[in-house]
């Protein structure tokens, strides 16, 4: 697959494909709406998705670890 091939898929399609994979163990945070620009106009709504490889508690702990890491390294 060429990088330009990804342009043919919606964010929803890509997220669904990732979550279908049994090897994926993680959390996907994505904008609810397709964004064609990196400019932020107002507010955005985000969705958090994970598959059956994690339960809600594990996904929350993972997001907490990521948040703490970002606070330490990007603040």
Rosetta constraint file for C-alpha pairs under 8 A:
AtomPair CA 1 CA 5 HARMONIC 6.29 0.50
AtomPair CA 2 CA 6 HARMONIC 7.48 0.50
AtomPair CA 3 CA 7 HARMONIC 7.68 0.50
AtomPair CA 4 CA 8 HARMONIC 7.71 0.50
AtomPair CA 5 CA 9 HARMONIC 7.81 0.50
AtomPair CA 9 CA 13 HARMONIC 6.03 0.50
AtomPair CA 9 CA 14 HARMONIC 6.60 0.50
AtomPair CA 10 CA 14 HARMONIC 6.41 0.50
AtomPair CA 10 CA 34 HARMONIC 7.62 0.50
AtomPair CA 11 CA 15 HARMONIC 6.09 0.50
AtomPair CA 11 CA 34 HARMONIC 6.76 0.50
AtomPair CA 12 CA 16 HARMONIC 6.05 0.50
AtomPair CA 13 CA 17 HARMONIC 6.17 0.50
AtomPair CA 14 CA 18 HARMONIC 6.26 0.50
AtomPair CA 15 CA 19 HARMONIC 6.16 0.50
AtomPair CA 15 CA 28 HARMONIC 7.40 0.50
AtomPair CA 16 CA 20 HARMONIC 6.17 0.50
AtomPair CA 17 CA 21 HARMONIC 6.73 0.50
AtomPair CA 18 CA 24 HARMONIC 6.78 0.50
AtomPair CA 19 CA 24 HARMONIC 6.67 0.50
AtomPair CA 19 CA 50 HARMONIC 6.61 0.50
AtomPair CA 19 CA 51 HARMONIC 5.45 0.50
AtomPair CA 20 CA 51 HARMONIC 7.40 0.50
AtomPair CA 22 CA 53 HARMONIC 7.42 0.50
AtomPair CA 24 CA 51 HARMONIC 7.93 0.50
AtomPair CA 24 CA 53 HARMONIC 7.43 0.50
AtomPair CA 25 CA 50 HARMONIC 7.83 0.50
AtomPair CA 25 CA 51 HARMONIC 7.53 0.50
AtomPair CA 25 CA 53 HARMONIC 5.72 0.50
AtomPair CA 25 CA 54 HARMONIC 6.78 0.50
AtomPair CA 26 CA 50 HARMONIC 6.35 0.50
AtomPair CA 26 CA 51 HARMONIC 7.92 0.50
AtomPair CA 26 CA 53 HARMONIC 7.97 0.50
AtomPair CA 26 CA 54 HARMONIC 7.35 0.50
AtomPair CA 26 CA 59 HARMONIC 7.27 0.50
AtomPair CA 26 CA 62 HARMONIC 7.80 0.50
AtomPair CA 27 CA 48 HARMONIC 6.80 0.50
AtomPair CA 27 CA 49 HARMONIC 5.79 0.50
AtomPair CA 27 CA 50 HARMONIC 4.91 0.50
AtomPair CA 27 CA 59 HARMONIC 6.52 0.50
AtomPair CA 27 CA 62 HARMONIC 7.84 0.50
AtomPair CA 27 CA 63 HARMONIC 7.69 0.50
AtomPair CA 28 CA 47 HARMONIC 7.94 0.50
AtomPair CA 28 CA 48 HARMONIC 5.69 0.50
AtomPair CA 28 CA 49 HARMONIC 5.14 0.50
AtomPair CA 28 CA 50 HARMONIC 6.35 0.50
AtomPair CA 29 CA 46 HARMONIC 6.57 0.50
AtomPair CA 29 CA 47 HARMONIC 5.64 0.50
AtomPair CA 29 CA 48 HARMONIC 4.58 0.50
AtomPair CA 29 CA 49 HARMONIC 6.48 0.50
AtomPair CA 30 CA 46 HARMONIC 5.41 0.50
AtomPair CA 30 CA 47 HARMONIC 5.46 0.50
AtomPair CA 30 CA 48 HARMONIC 6.73 0.50
AtomPair CA 31 CA 35 HARMONIC 7.51 0.50
AtomPair CA 31 CA 44 HARMONIC 6.77 0.50
AtomPair CA 31 CA 45 HARMONIC 5.92 0.50
AtomPair CA 31 CA 46 HARMONIC 4.33 0.50
AtomPair CA 31 CA 47 HARMONIC 6.22 0.50
AtomPair CA 32 CA 44 HARMONIC 7.53 0.50
AtomPair CA 32 CA 45 HARMONIC 5.51 0.50
AtomPair CA 32 CA 46 HARMONIC 5.14 0.50
AtomPair CA 32 CA 47 HARMONIC 5.94 0.50
AtomPair CA 33 CA 44 HARMONIC 7.96 0.50
AtomPair CA 33 CA 45 HARMONIC 7.60 0.50
AtomPair CA 40 CA 44 HARMONIC 7.81 0.50
AtomPair CA 50 CA 54 HARMONIC 6.74 0.50
AtomPair CA 50 CA 59 HARMONIC 7.17 0.50
AtomPair CA 51 CA 55 HARMONIC 7.94 0.50
AtomPair CA 54 CA 58 HARMONIC 5.73 0.50
AtomPair CA 54 CA 59 HARMONIC 6.11 0.50
AtomPair CA 55 CA 59 HARMONIC 6.23 0.50
AtomPair CA 56 CA 60 HARMONIC 6.15 0.50
AtomPair CA 57 CA 61 HARMONIC 6.27 0.50
AtomPair CA 58 CA 62 HARMONIC 6.16 0.50
AtomPair CA 59 CA 63 HARMONIC 6.23 0.50
AtomPair CA 60 CA 64 HARMONIC 6.14 0.50
AtomPair CA 61 CA 65 HARMONIC 6.24 0.50
AtomPair CA 62 CA 66 HARMONIC 6.25 0.50
AtomPair CA 63 CA 67 HARMONIC 6.04 0.50
AtomPair CA 64 CA 68 HARMONIC 6.19 0.50
AtomPair CA 65 CA 69 HARMONIC 6.14 0.50
AtomPair CA 66 CA 70 HARMONIC 6.15 0.50
AtomPair CA 67 CA 71 HARMONIC 6.18 0.50
AtomPair CA 68 CA 72 HARMONIC 6.30 0.50
AtomPair CA 69 CA 73 HARMONIC 6.12 0.50
AtomPair CA 70 CA 74 HARMONIC 5.25 0.50
AtomPair CA 70 CA 75 HARMONIC 7.18 0.50
AtomPair CA 71 CA 75 HARMONIC 5.35 0.50
